[in-house]
Amino acid sequence: MLLMLIVCVCVMVPVCYVAVNCFLLMLLMLIVCVCVMVPVCCVAVNGFLLMLLMLIVCVCVCVCVCVCVCVCVCVCVFVAVNGFLLMLLVLMVFLLLYNRLMRPPVPRRYTSSKKDHVHGAKNHPEDDIDPEEIGSIPVVICASEERLGGAMATINSVQSNTKAGVFFYIITLRDSIKRVRQYIENTKLRKIKYKILEFNPMVLRGKVKPESSRPDLLRPLNFVRFYLPLLAIKHNKIIYLDDDIIVQGDIKELYQIKLEPGHAAAFASDCDLPSSHEMVRSVGMQTTYMGFLDYRKQEVRELGINPTKCSFNPGVFVADIAEWKRQKITKQLEKWMIENFKGNLYSSAMAGGVATPPMLIVFNDKYTTIDPLWHVRHLGWSPDARYAESFLQRAHLLHWNGRFKPWDFPCVHIDRWEKWFIPDPSGRFSLIRP
């Protein structure tokens, strides 16, 4: 057994020695590995942290760039919007100034009555006297300074031949307002009820050419009839009269005419008065559309109006102001004024000047007819062609349309006009007689 013990010891000692050496070797290797790996791991961790830091920096830079871009975009948008708003503001100011300059101003309004004159009171604004409330017949008439005696004769004839209440809207230019008032207040016309309205000729800018063979046909007041809804007129239905007219009948009869549905005005046709045909032929007057429109122009031909169709004279008419507004008649008339301004569709050398053709076009087949005795015209076309006295006695209204006016000489049927003439108290308007 001892021998076996000795043998075991001899064997086990080397084995243990080898085992211990192996363990020590492994421990050494472990230490070496640890010594090597720790720095490597440190380097790896530092690299990761560095990459993470760089990523964070990049993200921050990107965010800053995006914020800067957004700020720049917002600033640009803000500047652009402000620029647009500024331009819009400038445009609005321009439009307001344009409308202020081009549209007729709110007319100056004056009223007068016998009571005002007797007590020496100043004229009152329109709200003091409401023509609708007093049930008067509204008559619109223009009064230019150089023809003032004619307008006063017209007013006198209307007032003297009716028992109905009449309210006169007298349209004139600013410089003539004072003289019109003096003419009325210093004569028997002081008893009438009236209102003076100012017409602004600036509304005609760019619509009427200055040249004309008859300058009187281009006076601003000739175009007042186009702008009736723009005047301070209280009535919905009015009578318009030229200033070279004498009324022999009761104006109430003319006012009572009923306009057909859809018609804004009533006129007397140039072909409805057989008694005037002989005189019309004798002086070579045109009573058809070809006498007013230039059918050589394509724009005129495209209207499709028969050139031999009977025309009408717009010196006397009854108008429905509400229907006039509804159909935008003024806008239509202005359109044809502008078309003529650009293309000379009708010459002032033709009959009636340039104020008649637009009305012929706009009211073509759209007007109610007036009894022809309420518009006996052409008395001013010839210095010697006359109507029969028996016919003139039956006429309700006489119109000296044409070159030969009853306050000038020569002229026919002067006695019928002079009956209603009231001398100018200032002496500035005087009759021309042989």
C-alpha positions in Angstrom: 0.0 0.0 0.0 2.9 2.2 0.8 4.1 1.5 -2.6 0.9 2.5 -4.1 0.8 5.7 -2.1 4.2 6.6 -3.3 3.3 5.8 -6.8 0.1 8.0 -6.5 2.1 10.8 -5.0 4.6 10.6 -7.7 1.9 10.7 -10.4 -0.4 13.3 -8.8 2.3 15.9 -8.0 3.3 16.4 -11.6 -0.4 16.5 -12.6 -1.2 19.1 -10.0 1.8 21.0 -11.0 0.6 21.0 -14.6 -2.9 21.9 -13.5 -1.7 24.8 -11.4 0.5 26.1 -14.2 -2.5 25.9 -16.6 -4.6 27.8 -14.2 -2.0 30.4 -13.8 -1.5 30.6 -17.5 -5.3 31.0 -18.0 -5.3 33.7 -15.3 -2.5 35.5 -16.9 -4.3 35.3 -20.3 -7.4 36.7 -18.6 -5.5 39.5 -17.1 -3.9 40.2 -20.4 -7.3 40.2 -22.1 -8.7 42.5 -19.5 -5.9 44.9 -19.9 -6.3 44.9 -23.7 -10.1 45.0 -23.8 -10.7 47.8 -21.4 -8.9 50.4 -23.5 -10.7 49.0 -26.6 -14.0 49.2 -24.9 -13.2 52.7 -23.7 -12.4 53.7 -27.3 -15.6 52.1 -28.6 -17.7 53.8 -26.0 -16.0 57.1 -26.7 -16.6 56.7 -30.4 -20.2 56.0 -29.8 -20.6 59.0 -27.6 -18.8 61.1 -30.2 -21.1 59.9 -32.9 -24.1 60.6 -30.7 -22.8 64.1 -30.0 -22.2 64.7 -33.7 -25.7 63.5 -34.5 -27.2 65.8 -31.9 -25.2 68.7 -33.3 -26.4 67.9 -36.8 -30.0 67.7 -35.7 -29.6 71.1 -33.9 -28.0 72.6 -37.0 -30.8 71.3 -39.2 -33.4 72.6 -36.8 -31.8 76.0 -36.8 -31.6 76.0 -40.6 -35.3 75.1 -40.9 -36.2 77.8 -38.4 -34.2 80.4 -40.3 -35.8 79.3 -43.6 -39.3 79.5 -42.0 -38.6 82.9 -40.6 -37.3 84.1 -44.0 -40.4 82.7 -45.8 -42.7 84.3 -43.2 -40.9 87.6 -43.7 -41.2 87.3 -47.4 -44.9 86.4 -47.2 -45.5 89.3 -44.8 -43.8 91.8 -47.1 -45.6 90.4 -50.1 -49.0 90.6 -48.4 -48.3 94.1 -47.1 -47.2 95.1 -50.6 -50.5 93.7 -52.1 -52.6 95.4 -49.4 -50.7 98.7 -50.1 -51.4 98.4 -53.8 -55.1 97.5 -53.0 -55.3 100.6 -50.8 -53.8 102.8 -53.5 -56.2 101.3 -56.1 -59.2 102.0 -53.8 -58.1 105.6 -53.2 -57.7 106.0 -57.0 -61.1 104.6 -57.6 -62.7 106.8 -55.0 -61.0 109.9 -56.5 -62.1 108.8 -60.0 -65.7 108.3 -58.9 -65.6 111.6 -57.1 -64.3 113.5 -60.1 -66.3 111.7 -62.8 -69.8 111.2 -61.3 -72.2 114.1 -61.1 -72.0 115.7 -57.6 -75.0 115.8 -55.4 -77.0 118.6 -57.0 -77.5 121.8 -55.2 -81.2 122.0 -54.4 -83.4 125.1 -54.2 -87.1 125.4 -53.8 -89.3 128.4 -53.9 -92.9 129.2 -53.5 -95.1 132.3 -53.2 -94.8 132.3 -49.4 -91.1 132.2 -49.5 -91.0 135.1 -51.9 -93.4 137.3 -50.0 -91.6 136.9 -46.7 -88.2 137.2 -48.3 -87.1 133.8 -46.9 -84.2 131.9 -48.3 -84.8 128.9 -50.4 -85.1 125.7 -48.5 -83.6 122.2 -49.0 -85.7 119.6 -50.8 -86.8 118.0 -47.6 -88.8 121.1 -46.7 -91.1 120.6 -49.6 -92.0 117.1 -50.8 -93.6 117.1 -54.3 -95.0 113.7 -53.8 -96.9 114.8 -50.7 -98.5 117.8 -52.5 -99.6 115.6 -55.4 -98.0 117.7 -58.1 -97.2 117.0 -61.7 -93.4 116.9 -62.1 -92.0 118.7 -65.2 -88.3 118.5 -65.9 -86.9 121.3 -68.1 -83.3 122.6 -68.8 -82.5 126.2 -68.5 -79.2 127.3 -70.2 -78.2 131.0 -69.7 -78.2 131.8 -73.4 -81.7 130.3 -73.9 -83.2 131.3 -70.5 -86.1 133.2 -72.0 -87.2 130.1 -73.9 -87.3 128.0 -70.7 -89.3 130.6 -68.9 -91.8 130.8 -71.7 -92.2 127.0 -71.6 -92.7 127.1 -67.8 -95.2 130.0 -68.1 -97.3 128.1 -70.8 -97.4 124.9 -68.7 -98.4 126.7 -65.5 -101.0 128.9 -67.3 -102.9 126.1 -69.0 -103.7 123.8 -66.1 -105.5 123.9 -62.8 -103.5 121.0 -61.5 -100.5 121.5 -59.3 -97.2 121.5 -61.2 -93.7 121.1 -59.7 -90.9 122.2 -62.0 -87.4 120.6 -61.8 -85.2 123.2 -63.5 -81.8 121.9 -64.5 -79.0 124.2 -65.1 -75.2 124.7 -64.7 -73.6 126.0 -61.6 -72.8 129.4 -63.0 -76.4 130.0 -64.0 -78.2 129.1 -60.8 -78.3 132.6 -59.4 -79.6 134.1 -62.7 -82.4 131.4 -63.0 -83.6 132.2 -59.5 -83.6 135.9 -60.2 -85.5 135.5 -63.4 -88.2 133.5 -61.6 -88.4 135.5 -58.4 -88.6 138.9 -60.1 -91.5 137.9 -62.5 -94.9 136.4 -62.1 -93.2 133.0 -62.1 -92.5 133.5 -58.5 -95.8 131.8 -57.8 -94.6 128.4 -59.2 -93.3 125.6 -57.1 -89.9 124.6 -58.3 -86.5 123.2 -57.5 -83.2 124.2 -59.3 -80.8 121.3 -59.8 -77.2 121.6 -60.9 -75.9 119.4 -63.7 -72.2 118.6 -63.7 -70.9 118.5 -67.4 -67.9 116.5 -66.2 -70.1 113.4 -66.5 -69.8 113.8 -70.3 -66.0 113.6 -70.4 -64.9 111.0 -72.9 -68.4 110.6 -74.3 -69.0 113.7 -76.5 -66.8 115.1 -79.2 -66.5 118.9 -79.2 -66.7 119.4 -83.0 -70.1 120.0 -84.5 -71.8 121.8 -87.3 -74.3 122.9 -84.7 -72.6 123.6 -81.4 -75.9 124.2 -79.7 -76.7 120.5 -80.1 -73.6 119.6 -78.0 -74.3 121.8 -75.0 -74.1 119.8 -71.8 -77.8 120.4 -70.9 -78.8 118.5 -74.1 -77.7 115.3 -72.4 -79.6 115.9 -69.1 -82.4 113.6 -70.3 -79.9 110.7 -70.2 -79.2 111.2 -66.5 -82.7 111.7 -65.0 -82.3 109.0 -62.3 -79.1 110.7 -61.0 -80.9 113.9 -60.3 -82.6 114.7 -57.0 -86.1 114.0 -58.4 -88.7 112.8 -55.9 -91.2 111.5 -58.4 -91.2 108.1 -60.0 -93.0 109.4 -63.1 -92.0 112.7 -64.8 -92.6 114.8 -67.9 -89.5 116.0 -69.8 -89.7 119.1 -72.0 -87.2 120.9 -74.1 -86.9 124.7 -73.7 -88.1 125.6 -77.2 -91.6 124.4 -76.5 -95.0 126.0 -75.8 -97.8 123.9 -74.1 -101.3 124.9 -75.2 -103.1 122.0 -73.5 -103.6 120.8 -69.9 -100.3 119.1 -68.9 -102.3 116.8 -66.7 -103.6 115.1 -69.8 -100.1 114.2 -70.9 -99.1 113.1 -67.4 -102.0 110.7 -67.2 -100.7 108.6 -70.1 -100.2 105.0 -69.0 -96.9 103.4 -70.0 -97.1 99.9 -71.3 -95.5 97.2 -69.1 -91.7 97.1 -69.6 -91.6 100.6 -71.2 -89.5 103.2 -69.4 -90.7 106.1 -71.6 -93.4 107.4 -74.0 -92.6 109.4 -77.1 -94.5 110.7 -80.2 -93.6 108.9 -83.4 -92.4 111.0 -86.3 -94.9 109.3 -88.6 -98.1 109.6 -86.5 -99.1 113.1 -87.4 -100.5 113.2 -91.0 -101.1 117.0 -90.8 -97.3 117.5 -90.6 -96.3 115.3 -93.4 -96.6 117.9 -96.1 -94.4 120.4 -94.2 -91.9 117.7 -93.5 -91.6 116.9 -97.1 -91.3 120.6 -98.1 -88.3 121.1 -96.0 -86.7 117.8 -96.7 -86.6 116.5 -93.1 -85.8 113.0 -92.2 -88.3 111.1 -90.1 -86.6 107.7 -90.2 -83.6 106.1 -88.6 -81.5 106.6 -91.7 -81.6 110.3 -90.9 -79.8 109.8 -87.6 -77.6 106.7 -87.9 -74.7 106.1 -90.3 -75.7 102.8 -91.9 -72.3 102.5 -93.6 -70.9 101.6 -90.1 -71.0 97.9 -89.3 -72.0 98.6 -85.6 -75.1 100.3 -86.9 -76.0 97.6 -89.4 -75.6 94.9 -86.7 -78.4 96.6 -84.7 -80.8 95.1 -87.2 -83.0 98.3 -87.3 -84.8 99.0 -90.6 -83.3 102.3 -91.9 -86.8 103.3 -93.1 -88.3 102.8 -89.7 -90.0 105.9 -88.2 -88.0 107.8 -85.6 -89.1 109.9 -82.7 -88.1 113.2 -81.2 -86.9 113.0 -77.5 -87.7 116.7 -76.8 -90.9 115.6 -75.2 -91.5 112.4 -73.3 -93.0 110.8 -70.2 -90.6 108.7 -68.2 -91.0 106.0 -65.5 -87.9 106.6 -63.4 -88.2 103.2 -61.5 -88.4 101.3 -64.8 -85.6 103.5 -66.2 -83.4 102.4 -63.3 -84.4 98.8 -63.6 -83.4 98.6 -67.2 -80.2 100.6 -66.6 -81.2 103.0 -69.4 -78.6 105.5 -68.5 -75.8 102.9 -68.8 -77.2 101.9 -72.2 -77.3 105.5 -73.4 -73.7 106.1 -72.2 -72.6 103.0 -74.1 -73.8 104.4 -77.4 -72.3 107.8 -76.6 -68.9 106.2 -76.1 -69.4 104.0 -79.3 -70.0 107.2 -81.3 -67.0 108.9 -79.6 -64.8 106.1 -80.8 -66.4 105.3 -84.2 -68.5 108.3 -85.3 -71.6 106.3 -85.7 -73.8 109.3 -86.1 -72.8 112.8 -87.1 -74.0 116.0 -85.5 -74.5 117.2 -89.0 -77.4 114.8 -89.3 -80.8 115.6 -87.9 -81.0 116.0 -84.1 -77.2 116.1 -83.4 -75.7 113.3 -81.2 -78.2 113.4 -78.4 -81.0 111.9 -80.3 -79.4 108.7 -81.9 -78.6 107.0 -78.5 -82.2 107.3 -77.5 -83.4 106.0 -80.8 -81.2 102.9 -80.4 -82.0 102.2 -76.7 -85.7 102.8 -77.0 -86.1 101.0 -80.4 -89.5 99.1 -80.1 -89.5 99.8 -76.4 -91.6 102.9 -75.9 -95.3 103.8 -75.5 -96.6 106.2 -78.1 -98.0 109.7 -77.2 -100.9 111.4 -78.9 -99.2 113.2 -81.8 -101.1 116.4 -80.9 -99.0 116.4 -77.7 -95.9 116.9 -79.8 -96.3 119.0 -82.9 -92.8 119.6 -83.9 -90.5 120.9 -86.8 -91.6 124.5 -86.3 -88.0 125.5 -86.3 -86.8 123.7 -89.4 -87.6 126.4 -91.9 -88.0 130.2 -91.8 -91.1 130.1 -94.0 -92.7 126.6 -94.0 -95.8 127.0 -91.9 -98.6 124.8 -90.4 -102.3 125.7 -91.0 -103.6 127.9 -88.2 -106.6 125.6 -87.8 -104.2 122.7 -87.1 -102.1 124.7 -84.6 -105.2 125.6 -82.7 -105.9 121.9 -82.1 -102.3 121.1 -81.1 -101.6 120.6 -77.4 -97.9 121.3 -77.6 -95.7 123.1 -80.2 -92.0 122.4 -80.6 -89.6 124.7 -82.4 -87.0 122.0 -82.9 -84.4 123.0 -85.6 -82.2 126.0 -86.3 -84.9 128.7 -86.3 -85.9 129.4 -82.7 -88.9 131.6 -81.8 -86.7 134.1 -79.9 -84.6 134.6 -83.0 -85.4 135.9 -86.5 -86.6 134.7 -88.9 -88.9 132.1 -87.5 -92.5 130.9 -88.1 -95.5 131.2 -85.8 -93.7 133.6 -83.5 -97.0 135.0 -82.2 -97.9 131.7 -80.6 -94.6 131.7 -78.7 -94.5 135.4 -77.8 -97.8 135.0 -76.0 -96.0 133.2 -73.2 -92.7 135.0 -73.2 -91.8 136.8 -70.0 -89.1 139.6 -70.5 -85.9 139.1 -68.6 -85.9 141.4 -65.6 -82.1 141.8 -65.9 -82.4 142.7 -69.5 -79.7 140.2 -70.6 -82.0 138.0 -72.6 -83.7 139.9 -75.4 -85.7 138.9 -78.5 -84.2 139.3 -82.0 -86.8 141.0 -84.2 -86.6 142.9 -87.5 
